[in-house]
Amino acid sequence: MPRARRRPRSRRQEPVAAEPGTHLIEFVSSLAGRAAFPADAYRAVPQPGDGRTVDVCAGCEVDCCSSHTVPLTVVDAHRLRRALTLPWSEFVELVPYRAESPTWPVRLNQGRAQLALRRRRRSCVFLLRLGEHRRCGIHGLRPMACRLFPFIADRGAQQRAPAGMLAQRPPRDCPWRWPIAGETSAGLFALIEEDRRARELDQEVLRIWYRQLDLSRTADNFFAFLDEEMGRRARGESGPGRWVTSLW
């Protein structure tokens, strides 16, 4: 009697990534033909009569810089490392990987992790408290997740958003209906494209890390790898680096 043929094992696929701080079902709904939430779910930004610019975040009860873990792509992490010249341990941490993270997992000996901005107590390590005011200490260098906030980083969702509105994160994350102008919308689409390219590089670099056969996957080795591999790319060096050729 002939032996039954084995069915080929399917390759394990990484889960679809959602925006940080949202539930996966909300992210999927944003891609299913409509913006995630209608305009009337948000509060309108007050408009002063004297023409002053309104600080939308002033007085908001949502504590964005303390209630969210801010994920980092390898592009974000290396850009901060080069600009701040700080040890990795001062501003980055490896936290347990979540399926809804927009970044790829970092595979370590103890399991899958993800890059994130370090916290001091509950708040982002770069959050400054100036009297009653709170300000970002790296606003010009902030990661892509912060630059995109509170909008959904998906071109299709933005194109399907109601007239006069951009698709936003849930009201619990940001209660305001952000005013938009032509340049705001254009700038957002440019950021979404930049984010897409960063995620592609994130995937490419972390695949090289996954393929290391003769290197223990410790956090220290990962950051040494990131320094060398991202530094090589920043210098414009082409072709496979040491981390690729060492496999063969």
C-alpha positions, 0 to 999 in steps of 0.5 A: 500500500503506497505511503500517504504523501505529507502535506507541505508545512506552511510558512509562518507569517508575521501578523498584520501590523496595526498602529500603536495604541489601537485595537487590531479590530479598529485598525482592520476596520479603517482599511475596510472601506471607511475611516475608522471613526466619523467626524462627530465622534470627536470634539471640535477644536475651539476657534478664538476670535482674535486670530490666535493659533490654538494649541490643540494639545493644551489642556487635553486630558489624554496623557499621550506621552505616558499612556502609550509605548512608542514603537521605533523602527530601526530607522528611528532608533539609528537616527536618534542614536546618531543625533544624540550620541547617547548609549542605547540603554539611555533612550531605547528599550526592548519590550515584549512584542505585540501583534499590533505593533507597526514594526517587525519583531526583534528575535532574541534568545528569550523570545520576540521583542520590539524597539521602543522609546525608554520610559522613566516611571510611566512617561517617555524619557524625553518628556520635559516638565516645565512648571505646569507645561509638558513638552517633548524634548526631542520634538524635531527628532521624534519617531515616526509614530509620534510624527504621525499621531493622531492620524492613521498611517494608511493611504487607503484609509486617508483617501476614504476619509469623510470630506474635510477630515483625515482618518484619525486614531480612536477618540480615546487616544485623541478626542479632538477633530484636527483641523486640516488644510491642503498642506496638512493633508499633503504633509501627512501623505508624505509622512505615510510614504516615508513611514512605508519606506522605513518599515521596508528597511526595518524588515530588511535589516531585521531579516539579516539579524534573523539569519545570524547562525553563529551569534548569540541573540542577546540585546548587546549583540543586537545593538552592536549589529544595529550600529554596524549595519545601519552605520554602513547604510548611512555611509552609502556603502553598497553590497552585502555587509559582514553580517550577511557574508558571515553566514556562508 
